[in-house]
């Protein structure tokens, strides 16, 4: 089994290549690290990917150890659990399959097809994959909203992506790079829309002065309701899954 050296820590990992994967991924479960690479990745490409993710991987393994040591015996992510999504709590169904990889679909609720090899780590595996799915959905929604408003108002960021935030819901850097807190996928879509429009407005008006709020009013007059919702539902949006995935 190949290993990755991070300081004095040697991390063994399972390497698999996939012809259908669109991106490289790392899955961390208790006592196991799996790296999914693209079919045409050579050893240098895999090493480069792991090198870029080494700090995240080290931090995630430490967090996994902490969670495993302190977690309750009863799984959180099982059939009947509720997952917040777009302002509602949607049911989760977990099914065992003969497949090699976990799969998630959404049809009025989350359906997770769990591979046959998942054992005691199943709860954390479901949590990790759900978080990845939700982040991907948040990214898709954010880019769609930004493209719509950018075209209408001529406010096009240099880059836009979702990220983990310690504080706040979004940011617009001085160079025009917009970041949106992925936890907004738990809020109604109008709330996510408000935050994206808010950060796009900062491309033209950097401060929160009268000119900024006048611009917001012209871009989206109904923003007040979403602003009010966000101020009164912060605790709901701080719900999180067990492990972080690389951005």
N, C-alpha and C positions, 0 to 999 in steps of 0.2 A: 504494500500500500504506500503511495507517495506521501511525503510529509512537507510541511511548510514550517520554516524556522522563524519565530518572532521573538527576538531577544534570546532569553534562556528557555523559552517554551517551544517545544516541538509538537506540531499539530498534524496528526495523520488525517488524511481525507480520501474519500472514494471519488474517483474521477470517471464520469460517464460522458460520452459524446452523443448528441442527438441531431438527426437530420431534419427534424421538424421544429426544433427550438429556434426562436427568433432572437434570443439574447442569452448571454451567459448568466448563470445563477448559482448562488450558494444557499444550501439549506442546512440549518444547524438544528440538531435535536440532541437530547442528552447522550453524551458519549459518542456522537457520530457527526461528521461533517461530510456533506456530499456536494461535489462541484459538477455542475452541468455545463459542458462546453459545446461549441458548435462543431459540426463534423469536420470542417476544414481547418480547425485550430491545431497548430503544431505546439510542441512543448513550450516554445518561446511565447506564444500568444497566451497560453494558459498561465505561465509564470508571470507575465505582465499583468494579467487580470487579477491574480492573487496578490501581487505586489500592491496594486492600487487599493485593494480591499483589506489589506493586512490589519490596519488599525481597527476597522469595523469588525473584522472577524475576531480579533483578540477581545474587544469590548463585549461582543455578543456572547462569546464563550463564557466570559466572567459573569455576565448577566444571567445566562442560562444556568450556571452553577448556583447562583443565588436563588433563582426562581425554583429550581429543582429542590433545593434544601428547605425552602420555606412554603412551597405550594401545598394546598389542601389535597387530600387523597381523592376527593370527588372531582372528576373532570369538569371543566367549564364549558368545553366545546363538544357537545354531544347532541344527539337528536332531542329536540325540544327546547334547546337554548335559544335565546333571542339575540340577534345581532343588529345593532343600530345601523340604519342605512337611509340616507336622504330624509331624515326627520321622523322615521318610523322604526319600530323594532320588529325585524322580520325573522321568521322561524328558520332554524337550522336543522337540516336532516343529514345525518352521516351514514353512509352505506359502505359496507365492505365489498370489495371487488377482487377479481383475479388480476387486475392491471398492475403494472410495475410502477406507475406514477400516479400521484394524487391528481384529481381533476375537480374543478369547481364550476358549477353552472348556477344561473339565477333564473328562477321562474316563480315569481311571487314568494320568494324565500330562497335561502341558500341550500344547495344540494352539493355535498362533498362526497365524492367517491374515493374511498380510502384504500390504498393498495394492501394486498394480503400480508406484506412483510411488516407493516406497522404494528408494533407491540405496545409496550408501556409508554412509549414516547408519542403515541397517537394524538393525545390532546395538544401537545406543543406543536406537532406537525400541522394539525388542522389550524391552529392559531397563526402559525407562520404563513401558511398558504393563503388564509383568509386576508391577512394583512397585506400580502403582496397583491392579491386580487383587488382589494379596496383601494390601494394606492394607484394601481393601474387605471381603475375606473375614475378616480379623482383626477388623474393626469389627463385622461381623455376629455372629461367634462371641462376642466380648466382651459385646455387648448381650444376647445370648441367655442366656449364663451368669449375668450380673448380674441379669436379670429373674427367673430361676429362684430364685437364692439370696435375692434381695431380697424376693420374695414369701414364701418359707419362713421367713425370719428377721427380717423387718421392717427390713432394712438397705437403704434406697433412696438412692443418691447424688443430689446436686443435678444433676450431669451426669456422663456417662461417655463417653470417646472414646479412640481410639488415637492415639499420637503418636510422634515420634522422640525417643529418650532418649540423652543422652551417657553417662550412668551409671544403672544400676538398671533394674528391670523394671516398676515401677509406682509410683504416688504417690496419696496421698489428702490433698487440701488441707484447711485448717481450715474451709473453707466447704462441705466435702462434695463437691468436684469430684474425680472419680477419673480418672486417666490411666493407660493401659496401653501398654507398649512394643510396637509392632506387630511387631517381630522375633520375638515369641513365636509367630507363625504358623509359624515353622520348627520349633518344638518339638512334642512329642506334645500332643494336646489336653488331657490331664490336667494338664500343666505350665501351660498357659495358664489352665486352670480354677483351679489352685492360686493363681496370682498374682492373679486377679480376686477370689477369695474372701478372700485376704490383705488386699487393699486395702479390700474391703467391711467386713471386721472392724475396720479402723481407724476406721470411722464411729462405732463404739461405744467402742473402746479405742485411744487415740491412741499409746501407747507399746508396746514389745515386752516388757512385763512378764508376770508369771505369768497375770494375768487375760486378756491377749490370747491367749496360747497355749492357755489353757483354752477360750476362745471358739472358736478355730480347731479344736480337737479336737471340740467339740460340733457345729460346722458341717460338718466334713469330716475324719473320723478318719484317713483314709488319706493325708493331705497329706504325710507324711514322705518317701514314695518320690519324689514330684514335687519336693520341696525338694532332695533328694539329687541327682536328675537335673540340676536347674538348676545346682547348684554345680559339677557335673563336666562340663558341656557348654556352658560360656559361649562358647567360641571358635566353635562351630557357629552360635550365634545372632547372632554379629557379622558373619556373611555379609551382604553388601548388594549392591544393584543400582546401576547407574551414576548415576542421577539421582534427586533427590527430587521428589515431587509435592506440591502444596499440600494441607494438611489440610482 
